[in-house]
Amino acid sequence: MSLDKAAITKIAKLAHIEVTEAEKDTFVTELSGIFKWIEQLNELKTDDVPMLASVSDTALPWRKDEITDGHKRDAILANAPASDYGCFVVPKVIDHE
């Protein structure tokens, strides 16, 4: 599949992108080359190729899925300017509008 200037103009209009005439010539060449490369890839027979999630055979280590608070409350609250009952103390904000 190759593109022409009319197709580039239509794509640019749909994408709300301003493209100059000089850029249209460049995009015609570049996008047509990309489409030719995709057509070459479509010619490959991949029926016997297994699907991959990753190119390496490395398995990720698993850990027990537990919900915790991180066990770092005191260390985190030590950075707060003020805390009370294990929570951050922040100034009261009231919007009058």
N, C-alpha and C positions, 0 to 999 in steps of 0.2 A: 504494500500500500504506500503510495506516495501522495504527498500533499501539494497543493498549489497555494498561491497567494490568497485566493478567495476563501479557502478553508482556514488559513491562518487568520484572516480578517474576521471570519465568523467566530472562531475560537476566542479571539481577543475580545470581541464584542460580548460574548456570553460570559467571559470571565471579568468583564469590566476593566480590561487592561488596555492602556493606550500603547499602540505599537506603530513605530515609524516605518516608512517604506524600506529603508535599509535593514531594519530589524526583521521585516517580513522575509526578505531574501535569506537572511541567516537562519531563521526559524524553519523555512521550507527545507533547507539543506539538512539541518540538524534533526528535525523531527522525522523527515523521510528516512534518514539513516537509522534512527532508532526503530522505526516500524519495520524496516528491512531486517534488522537484527532480531526483532521479535518473531518475524516470519521464519527466520532460520532456526530459532529455538523451537518453534512449533513443529518443525520437521523431524525433530529427534523422537525416537521411539523410547518412551519411558514406562511402558506397561509393566516390565519386570523389575523396575526399580522400587524398592520399598520406600515408604514415606518416612521422612526424617523430622524429628523435633530439634535436633542439633547435629552438627557435623562431627562432634567428638563423642566418644563412648563414655565420657566421664559422667558418673551418676552424682547427683547432688546429695549431700548428707541430709538425712531427715532428723527432725527433732520432734518431741512431743508437743502437740498443739495445745498450749495452756494459756488461759487468759490470766494475766497478772498485772499488778500495778508497777512492775519493774523493780520493786524492792529498793527504790532509791528516793523515797519521799523526803527523808530528812536531808539528804544531799541537795535535792532540788530546792527545798524550802530555805536552805542556808543561803541561797543566792537572792532570795526575795527581800525587798526592803522591810516588809512586815508580814507576819503570818499569825494566824489564829485558828485553833482547832484543826491544824493540819491543812489549812487552805491559805492561798494568797489573800492578802488584804489589799483592796484597791479603793481609790477614791470613789465616792458616790457620784453618779452622773445622772442628772435629771434634765430632760429636754422639755422646755415650757411651751413648745410650739405644737 
